[in-house]
């Protein structure tokens, strides 16, 4: 079951500049970065009251986010909903006709299991579902 809005991800071409903006200009606490090999991104975390902002940047200038930034430019990349039973949510949504960008979940930031719903199923919005270790 989907239980919360986990995060909003923003694609950024200059990670250092974006981190400085969120920390210094907006005064939001910076929690650090993590390289997410499966997505080929470096992600910066800004926790906020029950959710977080994640800045995503191409890892080593490579991966699918490069194409995304070239095509769409910087901005909101996706929203992520937390699930307490990812496999059940995937099965339920597939029965309703939702299409996922992969056949199976992969490992995302914070060692979560993640899968993305294709944006054409959600009015152009890329939606990620994640499940934290131990939630299921």
ABEGO torsion letter per residue (X at the ends): XBABBABBBBBBABAAAAAAAAAAAAGBBBAEBBBBAAAGBBBBBBBBGGBBBBBBBBBGGBEAAAAAAAAAEBEBABBBBBBABAAAAAAAAAAAGBBBABABBBBBBGGBBBBBBBAAAAGGBBBBBBBBBGAX
